[in-house]
Amino acid sequence: MPNKRATVVIDREGIVRKVIAAELDIAQHAREALEVLATL
């Protein structure tokens, strides 16, 4: 089954830093996005 939900983290320079694709684990999107944002 292809993913229907994706979250993309893009930094201020327009570089894609992370693409999170998880159909069933919605909390994973927030968790991983916050981890990446903490490193920027």
Beta strands, then each sheet from edge to edge (+ up, - down):
strand 1: 6-10
strand 2: 16-21
sheet 1: 1+ 2-
end
